Amino acid sequence: MTRVKRGTTANKRRKKIIKMAKGFKWGRKAKYKAAKDALRHAWTYAFRDRKRKKRDFRQLWNIKINAASRERDLTYSQFINRLKKAKIEIDRKILAQLAEKQPEIFSKIIERVK
C-alpha cells in the first residue's frame, strides 16, 4: 500500500478561513485561531445588522416624512392616518424620496389628504 499524507484537507480548510479574514488587522488576518474567532464575530454582526438595516431605513424614512409634513402643518401620525383614510397606498420609502427630492409632488399629496 502506498503512503497517504493527510494534511491536504486540513490545510485547505485553514487556508479558506485565512482567505476570508483578508483585510482584518494584526494577527487576525494571518493566524488561524484568531482569524476563526474574528470571523465568528463578524458573521454574527453581519447577520444581526442585515435585520437592523431594515429598521434603520424605516426610521429614517419616517423622520424625513415627519419633517416634510410638519412644514405643511401636519404631524407624521396625522398624515399617515389621512393617507390611509384617503386610500392612497404609497409606501414610506417613496414618500420620503418625494419629500426630499420632489417637494412639489409631496405638497400635492398633502393637499389631497387635507
N, C-alpha and C positions, 0 to 999 in steps of 0.2 A: 504494500500500500504506500502511496505517496504521502509526503508530509503536507499538511494544510495549515497555513498560518491564518489565524483568525482575527487579526487586528483590523482588517479592512472595513467591516461593517461598523464597528465601534468608532473608528476614525472618521468615517463618512458622517455618522450621526453627530459627532462632536464638531466636525467642520461646518456642518449645516447650522448648528447653533451659533458658532462663532461668526458665520457669514450674516446671520440675522441680526447680530449685535453690532454690525458695522455702523460707525458713526457715534457709538457710545464713547464716553470719556474714560480715561485712565485704564485700569486693568479690566474693566467690564467689557471691553471690545476684544481682548486677547486671551483672557483666562476663562477656561470652560466653565468652572463652577460659578464665577462671578457673572459671566455672561448669561448663564442659565437663570440665575436668580434675578438679574436685571430684566430679562425678557419676561419672566413670570409676572413681575410688577407691571411692566409696560403693557402686556396683554390685558391685565386686569383693568388698568386705567383706560385703555382703548375701548374695551367692552362697555365700561361704565359711561364713558364720555360720548359714545355713539348714541346712547339713550339720552344723555344730558343735553346734547346738541339740539334735539327737538324741542326740549323745554326752553332752552335759552333763546332760540329763534322765535318761538311763540311769544315769549315775554317781551322781546324786542319789538315785534310787530304790534303788540298791544300798546306799548309805550308810544310808538310812532302814531298810531291811530288816535290815541288819547290826546296827544299834543295837538294834532291837526284838528280834531273835533272840538277841543276846548277853544281854539282860536275862533271857531264859528258858534260859540255859545252852547255847546252840548258836552256833557261828560261822556266818557267812554261807555259806561253802562247804559246810559240813555240812548246813545247812538246805536249800540248793538241791539238793544231791545226794539227800537223803532225799525231797524233794518229787518228784524225777524217778523214784525207785525206787517211791514210793507211787502213781505215775501221776496226780498231781494237777497239772493244767495250768492254772495261774493265772499270768498274766504279771506282770512285776516292777512295772509301774505300779500294778496293782490291789493287789498285795501291800504296796507302800509306802503306798498310801492306807489300807488296812486297818490296817497297823501304826500309822499316825499317828492316824487318826480313830476306829477301832473296835478297840481293843486286845483286847477280849474275844473277838472273832471270830478275830483273829490268834492268840491263845493256843490256841483250839480247833484251828486248823490245825497249830500246833506239836505239840500233844498227839497229833494224828492221825499225824504223821510220826515221832514218837519211838518 
